[in-house]
Amino acid sequence: MFDTILIANRGEIAVRVIRTARRMGLATVAVHSDADAGAPHVRLADKAVRIGPAAAAESYLRADAIIEAALATGAGAIHPGYGFLSENPDFVEAVEAAGITFIGPDAPAIRAMGLKDAAKRLMEQAGVPVVPGYHGLEQDADLLSAEAARIGFPVLVKARAGGGGKGMRRVDRADDFAAALEGARREAQSAFGDPACLIEKYVQRPRHIEIQVFGDTHGNAVHLFERDCSLQRRHQKVIEEAPAPGMTDDMREAMGAAAVRAARAIAYRGAGTVEFIVDGSDGLRPDRFWFMEMNTRLQVEHPVTEAITGLDLVEWQIRIAAGEALPLAQEDISMRGHAMEARIYAENPAKGFLPAIGTLDCLEFPEGVRIDSGVRQGDVVTPNYDPMIAKLTAHGESRAAALGRLRTALRQTRICGLANNVAFLEKLVAEPDFKSGAMDTGLIERVLPSLLPPAEAPPLAYALAAMVLQDRFAAPADVAGPWGTLDGFRIFGTAVMPIRVEIDGRIVELRSEGGDGHYRILQEGASHTVDIVEHGPEPLVRIDGIARRFGWRRNGWTATLFIDGENFVATRPQPGLSEGPADGAGVILSPMPGTVRVVSAVPGQAVQRGAALIVVEAMKMEHTLTAPRDGIVEAVFVNVGDRADDGMVLLRLQEDDAA
């Protein structure tokens, strides 16, 4: 057994590997970019090595720098985590050529599964069912269009390399195929350096169920049951669970056997995941699942498998890489209870889930659930890497128990300083079809409006924000007498304090009166009585006679409120500042930092509202920006390849009277 492991990754997976290695008595080496110099994985490791600037291409994707770091620190093995170089066979060969053990499959196995078209041909030979489609090598656009028509719409255009939903498009009509193919190719080239695509039949009510497999160098292979990953948005997993709702013994046995055949077909070693698309329109049936792809690495969602089996999958990876046999035979692996994992991201659901950047002014998680995170309170989420903040995993004796714990934990999570999807997730786990287990990969899109934030903050949010911004809920010990707050203290009479509160660009004038824990908030002709029962950041208050708890965190003139599963960011605008957002009806702004990939408009061109004009790529995902109204393009300020800053004006339409 080697005694030192270098983790060729960052964030929560690096932290997770370090913890297992430490428990096993192994030393660890972290690598980091300039942006991650103070990151948790760097602080946790026994040693840390800088490998380059912030850009992944100049740091975490530099195989030479990582191998050099391993040799310099005496690391006998490299764990790749997931993403970055984890499924790069050239990296595996370079690691082994340097005399270092790679904790994962060998290069031939990765190559066999790295291209989806070749992998599906191999699986057909191994007797694993595959989705009907075109998996050939020819990439002529007319040929692919003809194959799509032969398969029958709707079809799915998929990049043959990579994963994570990148380079994937659903096409419902022949007229839309050419544009979808072009977009998928462009995104695939950017993300994986390979624009080639395959075409598959789109299953109308699909479920995404995957099987965790392990193999060793002694000819053994087993599965560790299934995970249901059907809750997806833009083909990216949002919530995963194990076991799959509605799974039968016959179905589990058939899927597990197929996954093990897939692993044996490539003499697989280490942890891998065989992903299947399942037709769930008539329940789960052994003849209604098809191979999609195999991920030759540890998966993001592996904690749910660990929760139901009680096993440490990273420990298994390390032991297998050291030449040991699988710790357990198939008949000795069992599962207990149910587990669910929610992925918490820095993203804005109200703005199409655009990734968010900024400082984590507060980051607090409840007890009783597993938290995997690579950031801490005070860290900055940058546009350089995946915007995941944490994974929250709940385990219970039953699905209902796990779901209840997950929802409670999400409601108790406190994140402020940047947009995030916690409230979205909390609503999603309460959605009736998900609660009943009757979900498929299209569920989120069908119910999306009900999962988004309200169009306008309720009056209660303004009332509580007014009190928070006046320090009404601060614990008495934190308030230095009548001069410690802006509460309008008077020796005689009732205090009346005016205050302006802004939420989502809307400014409301309020007045609060009262004191000593008893207040009345006057707001646009209405009023609320607020009695403070308990002070603090999670106060118990009686509002209009009804007792409830809510959360608040304040940073200067900004406060984040957590009310009934929603969060609202309130500020106290200062006199003289603009009382509303600028009119942007005639401009297109970059929603975040990124690179301009497509410019399809020119000055003088007449456009209709909703027409696609510019495509910006950020965090390896493309975001199409459309015309905000009918009009004529007055000016285009960017070209393909230009860097676009957050809020930068990319295009302007002529004024309405000039159009």
Secondary structure, 3 states (H helix, E strand, C coil): CCCEEEECCCHHHHHHHHHHHHHCCCEEEEEEEHHHCCCHHHHHCCEEEEEECCCHHHCCCCHHHHHHHHHHHCCCEEECCCCCCCCCHHHHHHHHHCCCEECCCCHHHHHHHHCHHHHHHHHHHCCCCECCEECCCCCCHHHHHHHHHHHCCCEEEEECCCCCCCCEEEECCHHHHHHHHHHHHHHHHHHHCCCCEEEEECCCCEEEEEEEEEECCCCCEEEEEEEEEEEEECCEEEEEEECCCCCCHHHHHHHHHHHHHHHHHCCCCEEEEEEEEEECCCCCCCCCEEEEEEECCCCCCHHHHHHHHCCCHHHHHHHHHCCCCCCCCHHHCCCCCEEEEEEEECEEHHHCCEECCEECCEEECCCCCEEEECCCCCCEECCCCCCEEEEEEEEECCHHHHHHHHHHHHHHCEEECCCCCHHHHHHHHCCHHHHHCCCCCCHHHHHHHHHCCCCCCCHHHHHHHHHHHCCCCCCHHHCCHHHCCCCCCCCCCCCEEEEEEEECCEEEEEEEEEECCEEEEEECCEEEEEEEEECCCCCEEEECCEEEECEEEEECCEEEEEECCEEEEEECCCCCCCCCCCCCCCEEECCCCEEEEEECCCCCCEECCCCEEEEEEECCEEEEEECCCCEEEEEECCCCCCEECCCCEEEEECCHHHC
